[in-house]
Amino acid sequence: MIRLDKSLRAWGTPDFDAVLKQEIAQLDLDRLPLQQGLSGSAYVVDAPITTVILSVAEMPDVIRVKAGIFYKGVIAGCSCADDPTPVGENDEYCEVRLDIDKSSAATAVALAAE
């Protein structure tokens, strides 16, 4: 589980979205369900991500955020000389739900349901 301490401290201020996006961008990519969100690639590329906050709702115990994440993926080939797989990165997008615990900043992250 991740902790978004700065985002919790910024809750209720005009800076919340910016702080949250910055904290998400600084996470190790394997802490987010990006691999499960791939649609046109086989593996997530270790490259910067861009986050868009789609919605925020205050619940009794958590701050629930739905966010869209733009990132890169790659189709891995066999690296043979005659491999027809083009080398290059694909643009990927998925939506995640973050539940930030209002008392501890512990944050559960999952792919958002369609």
PELINQUI-V175187 format. One record per run of one state. SS is the DSSP state (alpha for helix, beta for strand, coil for the rest). FROM is the first residue (numbers start at 1). TO is the last residue. Records with the same first field share a line. If there is no record, write none. Layout:
SS=FROM-TO + FROM-TO
This chain:
coil=1-1 + 4-4 + 11-15 + 26-28 + 32-42 + 45-49 + 59-61 + 75-88 + 102-105 + 112-114
beta=2-3 + 43-44 + 50-58 + 62-74 + 89-101 + 106-111
alpha=5-10 + 16-25 + 29-31
